[in-house]
Amino acid sequence: MVKDQTHDDAAADVQDDVVALLMRQHGDIRNLFDEVERTTGEERQDAFRRLVRMLAVHETAEEEVVHPVARRTFDGGDQLVEDRLREEKQAKEKLSRLDEMGTENPQFLPMLLQLRTEVMEHARSEERYEFAQLRRRTDPGQLATMAKAVKAAEAMAPTHPHPGVETAAKNVALGPMAAMIDRTRDTVRKAMGKDR
């Protein structure tokens, strides 16, 4: 019985701690890159659609929740966030090009591999510079509140990349409309049999 309670507590910690939640998502993103790389045809298209969605909602949530805290709380927070935002914008631009070209294009896989390298470097920078400071400077209650805020932001986030929308203010102003347009586009693609 004690063993089960410990497992339940650990599972709750992952859900209630923004750092653990986002690091788990970084692992999910790595796994989706693996799936896109090793599959072909409709399976690759499906895996890529899931990767696009995961990256879009994940980055939006970080932009709305984590980066503002880093700016206010960390020494050198403004520069740290500016570096991450520059990386995020570059990744969104590349992801948009990949999304437009389609998974059957001969240039898709080489560009995807470049994107993967950039996204993984970005994730390592977040983990090393932002997440580590969040752990040191933020109490567990605030980490739990931030995890809830991340989940709420992800529920309302656009499902496709929107380069140039990398700040909390722009996400709040443009995010709901972009999310509605993206979700409508996703529904239409699925209905037309193009979301495979």
C-alpha distance (Angstrom), angle and dihedral (degrees) to the residues before:
residue distance angle dihedral
M1 . . .
V2 3.79 . .
K3 3.80 90.0 .
D4 3.82 91.5 55.0
Q5 3.80 91.2 48.5
T6 3.80 90.8 52.2
H7 3.81 90.3 50.7
D8 3.82 90.1 48.9
D9 3.82 90.6 49.1
A10 3.82 91.2 50.3
A11 3.81 91.0 49.3
A12 3.80 90.2 48.7
D13 3.84 90.6 49.5
V14 3.81 90.8 56.5
Q15 3.79 90.4 51.4
D16 3.81 94.6 42.2
D17 3.81 99.2 45.7
V18 3.79 119.4 73.3
V19 3.80 94.0 -153.0
A20 3.80 93.7 52.5
L21 3.81 90.8 44.3
L22 3.80 94.1 51.6
M23 3.80 93.8 43.1
R24 3.81 89.2 52.0
Q25 3.80 87.9 52.0
H26 3.81 89.9 51.2
G27 3.81 86.5 57.3
D28 3.81 90.5 48.6
I29 3.81 89.5 51.7
R30 3.83 91.1 51.5
N31 3.81 89.2 50.5
L32 3.81 91.7 50.1
F33 3.80 91.1 51.1
D34 3.83 87.6 52.0
E35 3.79 91.0 50.6
V36 3.81 93.8 49.1
E37 3.80 91.1 48.8
R38 3.80 96.8 49.0
T39 3.82 98.7 43.1
T40 3.79 133.1 70.1
G41 3.78 139.0 -159.3
E42 3.79 118.0 1.4
E43 3.80 92.5 -5.4
R44 3.81 90.6 57.4
Q45 3.80 90.9 46.8
D46 3.82 91.0 51.7
A47 3.81 93.2 46.6
F48 3.80 90.9 47.3
R49 3.83 92.2 51.2
R50 3.81 88.9 52.7
L51 3.81 90.6 47.9
V52 3.82 92.2 50.1
R53 3.79 91.0 50.3
M54 3.81 93.8 45.8
L55 3.80 93.5 49.5
A56 3.81 93.0 45.6
V57 3.80 96.5 50.6
H58 3.83 94.1 38.4
E59 3.81 94.3 53.0
T60 3.80 92.7 44.0
A61 3.81 90.8 53.9
E62 3.80 92.2 48.6
E63 3.81 90.1 48.7
E64 3.81 91.8 50.7
V65 3.80 100.0 40.0
V66 3.81 115.9 16.5
H67 3.80 103.1 35.8
P68 3.84 95.5 53.1
V69 3.82 90.1 52.2
A70 3.81 90.3 48.4
R71 3.81 91.2 51.1
R72 3.82 92.4 51.6
T73 3.78 99.9 37.2
F74 3.81 112.6 32.2
D75 3.79 129.4 75.1
G76 3.78 103.7 -112.2
G77 3.80 89.2 10.7
D78 3.80 95.2 145.7
Q79 3.81 93.3 56.9
L80 3.80 92.1 42.2
V81 3.81 90.8 53.9
E82 3.81 93.3 43.7
D83 3.82 89.3 54.9
R84 3.83 91.2 50.9
L85 3.82 92.5 45.8
R86 3.82 91.2 52.2
E87 3.82 89.3 51.8
E88 3.80 91.4 47.0
K89 3.80 92.8 50.6
Q90 3.82 91.6 50.7
A91 3.81 90.9 48.7
K92 3.81 91.8 48.6
E93 3.79 90.8 51.4
K94 3.80 92.4 50.9
L95 3.82 92.0 43.4
S96 3.82 89.8 51.8
R97 3.82 90.9 52.0
L98 3.81 90.5 49.3
D99 3.80 91.1 48.2
E100 3.82 90.7 51.8
M101 3.82 95.5 46.0
G102 3.80 96.1 49.6
T103 3.77 130.7 -137.6
E104 3.83 95.4 -83.8
N105 3.80 93.6 61.5
P106 3.84 111.1 109.1
Q107 3.82 89.6 -131.0
F108 3.81 92.3 54.3
L109 3.80 100.3 86.0
P110 3.84 97.2 44.8
M111 3.81 90.5 49.0
L112 3.81 91.2 44.9
L113 3.82 89.6 54.2
Q114 3.82 89.8 52.1
L115 3.80 90.1 49.2
R116 3.78 91.1 49.1
T117 3.81 91.5 54.2
E118 3.81 91.4 48.9
V119 3.82 94.2 45.5
M120 3.82 92.9 48.6
E121 3.83 91.4 48.8
H122 3.80 88.4 49.7
A123 3.81 91.2 49.9
R124 3.82 91.2 50.0
S125 3.81 90.0 51.0
E126 3.80 91.0 50.6
E127 3.78 91.8 48.0
R128 3.81 93.5 46.5
Y129 3.80 100.5 40.8
E130 3.81 109.7 21.4
F131 3.78 105.1 25.7
A132 3.81 95.2 43.2
Q133 3.81 90.7 52.3
L134 3.80 91.1 45.6
R135 3.80 88.7 56.8
R136 3.82 92.3 48.7
R137 3.79 99.0 42.2
T138 3.80 104.7 32.7
D139 3.79 127.7 72.0
P140 3.83 120.6 -129.2
G141 3.80 92.0 -106.3
Q142 3.79 92.3 57.4
L143 3.82 91.1 44.9
A144 3.82 88.1 54.2
T145 3.80 91.8 48.1
M146 3.78 90.2 49.6
A147 3.83 90.8 50.9
K148 3.81 89.3 55.6
A149 3.80 90.2 47.4
V150 3.82 90.8 50.7
K151 3.81 91.0 52.1
A152 3.81 90.9 49.0
A153 3.82 91.8 48.0
E154 3.81 90.9 49.2
A155 3.80 91.1 51.6
M156 3.81 89.8 57.8
A157 3.82 98.9 34.5
P158 3.79 126.1 116.1
T159 3.80 112.9 -99.7
H160 3.82 94.6 -140.5
P161 3.80 130.8 52.6
H162 3.79 118.5 -91.2
P163 3.81 108.5 -167.8
G164 3.79 111.8 -148.5
V165 3.81 93.6 34.1
E166 3.80 98.7 94.9
T167 3.80 104.1 126.9
A168 3.77 131.4 81.3
A169 3.82 91.2 -119.7
K170 3.81 93.5 51.7
N171 3.80 91.5 44.6
V172 3.80 91.4 51.9
A173 3.81 92.6 45.4
L174 3.79 98.6 42.2
G175 3.80 103.8 17.2
P176 3.82 100.5 84.4
M177 3.83 92.7 49.8
A178 3.81 92.4 43.9
A179 3.81 90.0 46.9
M180 3.79 91.7 51.3
I181 3.81 91.7 48.5
D182 3.82 91.7 46.3
R183 3.79 93.8 48.0
T184 3.81 90.8 47.9
R185 3.82 89.7 49.9
D186 3.82 89.8 49.0
T187 3.82 91.1 51.4
V188 3.82 92.6 48.4
R189 3.82 92.0 48.1
K190 3.77 90.6 50.2
A191 3.81 93.0 47.5
M192 3.80 90.0 50.7
G193 3.80 91.7 49.5
K194 3.81 92.2 -114.2
D195 3.81 97.6 115.3
R196 3.74 97.8 83.9
